[in-house]
Amino acid sequence: MAGPQSITIVGGGLAGLTLGIGLRQQGVPVILHEAGQYPRHRVCGEFISGRGQAALVALGLEGLMTGAGAVSAQTAAFFTATRSSSPRPLPSPALCLSRFALDAALAEKFRALGGDVQTGQRVPADFTGEGFVRATGRRAQASPAGARWFGLKVHARNVPLVADLEMHVSSEGYVGLCRIENGGVNVCGLFRRRAEEKGGAKHWREQLSGPPGSPLRQRLAGASFDQESFCSIAGLALSPRQAASHPEICVGDAITMIPPVTGNGMSMAFEASALAVPALVAWSRGESSWADARLKIVQECDAAFAGRLVWARWLQRLVLTPLLQNPFAALAARSDWVWRRAFEKTR
Ligand SMILES: Cc1cc2nc3c(=O)[nH]c(=O)nc-3n(C[C@H](O)[C@H](O)[C@H](O)COP(=O)(O)OP(=O)(O)OC[C@H]3O[C@@H](n4cnc5c(N)ncnc54)[C@H](O)[C@@H]3O)c2cc1C
């Protein structure tokens, strides 16, 4: 009798690695192709919240997170250039860990389970077919109409935070600050630049530091930045897409990217991978066709993510509309209901 069929995963970020781990735990042979190397820095708020934590537990990976130094985040605070909210408890605790540590720990775990990781290998974009899963991350959008989105991130020390997660919004975008392993703080921002805007881009340090006189500027005044950790991305596509709109099986940002303001993209990557495991195992064992496996996975992913993608879009619009930022900050500071609702609906 023939053994289980092999799965090829293209992309070794969080989605590809957790899917690979889940499949190896079920004895499925897996080859994973990753364009980069481990460890490496990625643009990410490094704040894991919501149902993705349950997916990590289901995959037996909570010990890996704590072993890699993940910090529990219990409180959050919201700031505009002129208004500060006091720290509030998060409706459920989050985990903060650098992608430098997290992706490398997952790759090591995948290898330890007998997974085959081929790093430094960029697979041509048009690969497809039975046995191939796309986990290649966000789909770049070079020049969408209206605003162009870009992300910046750097690790820093000497950043005095009043909450485990601080969200600072301005007319240009937002910057999240959170404590990560070894006493560091991740400084990560998403910014938009209007197509018609003139003038050169700001230096990353200036862009991440916020407007003069703002609470963000004060936080970062004495910061020492780890230049090696700096990274950037552009061409972000933030319009939601359904898993069913892709002809192949996808996991993580390859399905769609949730606006980063939610801090839920990593969770969605873990969840999509955990959801995909049973159907892919069934295909590997010859118990289902590839088409049936794909249908099951896209239906489950779309059912799991549709609601939060809609809420996330509205939340992102709200916090990025200058006229609404201060009223939202005031409301979120006064009303537990608003605060909890915004958190829960986007997770
Ligand atoms: C500014 C910003 C802040 C964010 N903050 C948060 C946050 O605080 N919390 C949160 O949960 N999420 C956050 N996110 C989202 C989060 O980073 C993503 O959702 C998450 O990285 C998705 O994981 P992934 O594995 O799908 O993609 P990725 O992590 O991007 O991994 C994709 C991998 O595929 C590889 N690859 C691509 N193409 C190929 C190819 N052709 N061949 C081989 N390899 C290939 C890439 O090298 C990469 O390693 C943020 C995103 C941004 C932009």
PDBQT file of the ligand as one rigid body, heavy atoms in Angstrom, charges set to zero:
ROOT
HETATM    1  C1  LIG A 401       2.815  47.193   9.838  1.00  0.00    +0.000 C 
HETATM    2  C2  LIG A 401       2.279  45.839  10.215  1.00  0.00    +0.000 A 
HETATM    3  C3  LIG A 401       2.040  45.545  11.546  1.00  0.00    +0.000 A 
HETATM    4  C4  LIG A 401       1.517  44.298  11.899  1.00  0.00    +0.000 A 
HETATM    5  N1  LIG A 401       1.288  44.031  13.217  1.00  0.00    +0.000 NA
HETATM    6  C5  LIG A 401       0.731  42.865  13.579  1.00  0.00    +0.000 A 
HETATM    7  C6  LIG A 401       0.478  42.581  14.945  1.00  0.00    +0.000 A 
HETATM    8  O1  LIG A 401       0.804  43.335  15.860  1.00  0.00    +0.000 OA
HETATM    9  N2  LIG A 401      -0.152  41.415  15.247  1.00  0.00    +0.000 N 
HETATM   10  C7  LIG A 401      -0.514  40.517  14.271  1.00  0.00    +0.000 A 
HETATM   11  O2  LIG A 401      -1.095  39.471  14.609  1.00  0.00    +0.000 OA
HETATM   12  N3  LIG A 401      -0.247  40.745  12.976  1.00  0.00    +0.000 NA
HETATM   13  C8  LIG A 401       0.367  41.895  12.600  1.00  0.00    +0.000 A 
HETATM   14  N4  LIG A 401       0.657  42.122  11.287  1.00  0.00    +0.000 N 
HETATM   15  C9  LIG A 401       0.298  41.101  10.302  1.00  0.00    +0.000 C 
HETATM   16  C10 LIG A 401       1.274  39.916  10.312  1.00  0.00    +0.000 C 
HETATM   17  O3  LIG A 401       2.594  40.360  10.185  1.00  0.00    +0.000 OA
HETATM   18  C11 LIG A 401       0.929  38.970   9.172  1.00  0.00    +0.000 C 
HETATM   19  O4  LIG A 401      -0.452  38.706   9.195  1.00  0.00    +0.000 OA
HETATM   20  C12 LIG A 401       1.689  37.659   9.263  1.00  0.00    +0.000 C 
HETATM   21  O5  LIG A 401       3.053  37.890   9.064  1.00  0.00    +0.000 OA
HETATM   22  C13 LIG A 401       1.192  36.689   8.186  1.00  0.00    +0.000 C 
HETATM   23  O6  LIG A 401       1.990  35.528   8.171  1.00  0.00    +0.000 OA
HETATM   24  P1  LIG A 401       2.224  34.759   6.794  1.00  0.00    +0.000 P 
HETATM   25  O7  LIG A 401       2.990  33.551   7.121  1.00  0.00    +0.000 OA
HETATM   26  O8  LIG A 401       0.946  34.624   6.069  1.00  0.00    +0.000 OA
HETATM   27  O9  LIG A 401       3.110  35.744   5.916  1.00  0.00    +0.000 OA
HETATM   28  P2  LIG A 401       4.630  36.171   6.123  1.00  0.00    +0.000 P 
HETATM   29  O10 LIG A 401       4.975  36.221   7.550  1.00  0.00    +0.000 OA
HETATM   30  O11 LIG A 401       4.788  37.407   5.296  1.00  0.00    +0.000 OA
HETATM   31  O12 LIG A 401       5.452  34.986   5.469  1.00  0.00    +0.000 OA
HETATM   32  C14 LIG A 401       5.447  34.730   4.087  1.00  0.00    +0.000 C 
HETATM   33  C15 LIG A 401       6.766  34.045   3.747  1.00  0.00    +0.000 C 
HETATM   34  O13 LIG A 401       6.736  33.579   2.400  1.00  0.00    +0.000 OA
HETATM   35  C16 LIG A 401       8.000  33.777   1.826  1.00  0.00    +0.000 C 
HETATM   36  N5  LIG A 401       7.795  33.834   0.373  1.00  0.00    +0.000 N 
HETATM   37  C17 LIG A 401       7.058  34.740  -0.325  1.00  0.00    +0.000 A 
HETATM   38  N6  LIG A 401       7.044  34.436  -1.621  1.00  0.00    +0.000 NA
HETATM   39  C18 LIG A 401       7.780  33.306  -1.758  1.00  0.00    +0.000 A 
HETATM   40  C19 LIG A 401       8.126  32.488  -2.865  1.00  0.00    +0.000 A 
HETATM   41  N7  LIG A 401       7.699  32.775  -4.100  1.00  0.00    +0.000 N 
HETATM   42  N8  LIG A 401       8.909  31.398  -2.664  1.00  0.00    +0.000 NA
HETATM   43  C20 LIG A 401       9.331  31.091  -1.403  1.00  0.00    +0.000 A 
HETATM   44  N9  LIG A 401       9.043  31.830  -0.310  1.00  0.00    +0.000 NA
HETATM   45  C21 LIG A 401       8.264  32.916  -0.484  1.00  0.00    +0.000 A 
HETATM   46  C22 LIG A 401       8.499  35.089   2.421  1.00  0.00    +0.000 C 
HETATM   47  O14 LIG A 401       9.909  35.178   2.369  1.00  0.00    +0.000 OA
HETATM   48  C23 LIG A 401       7.967  34.977   3.866  1.00  0.00    +0.000 C 
HETATM   49  O15 LIG A 401       8.903  34.417   4.744  1.00  0.00    +0.000 OA
HETATM   50  C24 LIG A 401       1.224  43.344  10.898  1.00  0.00    +0.000 A 
HETATM   51  C25 LIG A 401       1.495  43.624   9.550  1.00  0.00    +0.000 A 
HETATM   52  C26 LIG A 401       2.027  44.864   9.217  1.00  0.00    +0.000 A 
HETATM   53  C27 LIG A 401       2.319  45.153   7.771  1.00  0.00    +0.000 C 
ENDROOT
TORSDOF 0
